[in-house]
Structures are given as structure tokens and as C-alpha cells.
Amino acid sequence: MARSSYLFTSESVSEGHPDKVCDRISDEIVDLVFREAKKAGMDPSRVRIACETLATTNRVIIAGEVRVPETLLKRARTALSSRTPLAIRW
């Protein structure tokens, strides 16, 4: 494809922007599931997780899907609910 036949764009937001906050929440959840899978001795290639976080005024919605054994899912839920909120600079 010739360079003149397409337009490249990118987006950048500053720290504390809701998009960055949502990305950190999603990343933490994905990392948590993989950490718990490793502790359980599960092969990481068997873990399937998709996580999206949406935020608006006074509301955060976490959506996605996780495919792991039920025992791991229960442990991940417990670990996630017991964690302190992320330290995010505004």
C-alpha cells in the first residue's frame, strides 16, 4: 500500500483521564486472573479473558468474559473483592 493512500491517526490522553483509569482497571483484572491461574498450576494457554471497563460520573462498569475452571474463578472473585482500590492520581 502506497503511503499516500491512507491516513494515520493516533490519540493521546493525559494521566488521570477516564480512558487511562479504565485501562488500568481492566489490566489489573487480567493480571489478577493470570496470577491466580499460575498459583493454581494452570497452563496459561488455557486461560481466556476479555475485560473492558467503562466509566461515567459516579459509575464504573466492568464487562467481559473469563474462561477458566470454576475453582479458579471463585478464587479470583475473592481476591479481587478483597483488594484495596487502585491508587490512581487524578
Backbone hydrogen bonds, N-H to C=O, Kabsch-Sander energy under -0.5 kcal/mol:
donor,donor_aa,acceptor,acceptor_aa,energy
5,S,2,A,-2.2
6,Y,3,R,-0.9
17,H,14,S,-1.8
20,K,17,H,-0.8
21,V,17,H,-2.2
22,C,18,P,-2.7
23,D,19,D,-2.1
24,R,20,K,-2.1
25,I,21,V,-2.1
26,S,22,C,-2.5
27,D,23,D,-2.6
28,E,24,R,-2.2
29,I,25,I,-2.0
30,V,26,S,-2.3
31,D,27,D,-2.7
32,L,28,E,-2.4
33,V,29,I,-2.2
34,F,30,V,-2.1
35,R,31,D,-2.6
36,E,32,L,-2.6
37,A,33,V,-2.2
38,K,34,F,-2.2
39,K,35,R,-2.3
40,A,36,E,-1.9
41,G,38,K,-1.4
42,M,37,A,-2.8
46,R,43,D,-2.3
47,V,44,P,-1.2
48,R,67,R,-1.4
50,A,65,E,-2.7
52,E,63,A,-3.1
54,L,61,I,-3.0
56,T,59,R,-2.5
59,R,56,T,-2.0
61,I,54,L,-3.1
63,A,52,E,-3.2
63,A,61,I,-0.5
65,E,50,A,-1.8
67,R,48,R,-3.4
68,V,66,V,-0.6
72,L,69,P,-0.7
73,L,69,P,-1.9
74,K,70,E,-2.2
75,R,71,T,-1.7
76,A,72,L,-2.6
77,R,73,L,-2.3
78,T,74,K,-2.0
79,A,75,R,-2.6
80,L,76,A,-2.7
81,S,77,R,-2.5
82,S,78,T,-1.4
83,R,79,A,-0.7
83,R,80,L,-0.8
88,I,86,L,-1.0
